[in-house]
């Protein structure tokens, strides 16, 4: 049974700032110049009063999804604390754990009028969570005939005081949403492949970089093998918004040409945590370059350590 | 009693040769070491350990810029000059390589010329004096290659030229391959670029390796090198060049070496649990991009990559090294066995940190 991804939308933290701004605010670990040289220029952060849920709502509202038609919400966060709007002072005052179980997926369902949707939280796949949500949605549509439309949404903002840099990448707060459905529109979702290496759960930045190339290579190879394809069958590769130097190396290792790669949002947004793939897939759709039948690989590496890759085909 | 002068006697090879020569000969040894100031001299004496206290040894501090301190030696007693002193860092700058490895060699050659009873001038050089040439590396003087990977290689080639011109001197040149370990046990007491690379692989910090998979890798051991030199310096011929390493037809390719290393590491519980994948081979441009990019961000990995960078281009240059002299293992030591033993030692001791024996070289 075929499943499709459509209604893609995103929202970024409402304050855009330059690398130099981030540096002067102490939000970087590396020299601004080194990050600029790696393809990063500006990024988006949430002001103090903007929450991850606000971003999720904005992304959903931009998606044009018909709320009552949604049967399930898979709400993914990279940072587990973005999966619960805990009222810690009230918990500390009362000792009642219900105050640490205010779930944004429920808020989203209620606020947006998705009255028939069930909610599922996904928060241990780090930046790969959105691709994990796509996989789960596809499986649900195949397994349960009562589901037709599943909202996959990811939303993260870094906590106050956080550095907006991870593993030599500039980070933006942001959210992305899409619908996985039986409606033949957008991209056909052919497969999602996932590798987890739990032994690297405490990987340092250097270990993350150190494993990036060969694990990404293995991920792409295995995804293609699972689908009896070669890279020659793939028209577009949509990677995460990663340090361009790392991408230069990886693309050469994998044999991906510069013309095949599509990740235009890196300059303005940097790495939008778990939202990169949807942002760039949406941009590819809007670019006018995508042809019906084009196969697209999109992948992401995340802490955990997790690597996920989705194989798509343009409708 | 005859006297053997060893320059760079506090270095890894210098010490190993001195120790062996004390055992195998009755000669006195003059151990020439660089010592800029008192603290440096104290450190060197500590490093020399029992050699410094041996009544047959005399430690002389000085600098290759001026061999004045060696004037106190009776030149007519000197039978052998073993010139080990060198700047051995692959990242050495041109000026230092010129001053120490080229000009310094010239001064030691001039000093040796003034020793009336000299029987041998021994020069442990480097296999990488061949630079980035590909194909056969015979035991003859080499035409200047089109390129060297670094200034160290160039300076070793220049030093050979000095000896080539010194046809009045009974010299021998030993082109030594990369010293992997002390002996067949795999113990490592001097860490170099290969150990740094293995460390990055072990800790999952290097998922790409610069090089062509089929490039042959030339390694040797300290005891094999020392045994070859000591035997040949006494029994060998004048004006001979000897390649001291495993011969080309018994070498492992870079791919086979990495496979062997990976298999050896997988015997280590930590490595096996950590899920480190085999590295991928990358081209020079990619490695250069990685090294320069990581360098701009700083950190521990940048330091490690910096140590590999000056040597990395050799891993694209396949050589067929000719070896005429059997080493202590008969030139047939299974290179794979040496790699296994070395990897076992490195993982068991965490690169010497858990024994306190390991010493980082420049």
Interface residues (C-beta under 8 A of the other chain):
Chain A: X30 X31 X33 X34 X37 X38 X168 X197 X199 X200 X203 X205 X206 X207 X209 X210 X211 X212 X213 X214 X215 X217 X218 X243 X245 X246 X248 X249 X252 X253
Chain B: X200 X203 X204 X205 X206 X207 X208 X273 X274 X275 X276 X277 X278 X279 X280 X282 X283 X285 X286 X289 X290 X292 X293 X294 X296 X297 X298 X299 X300 X301
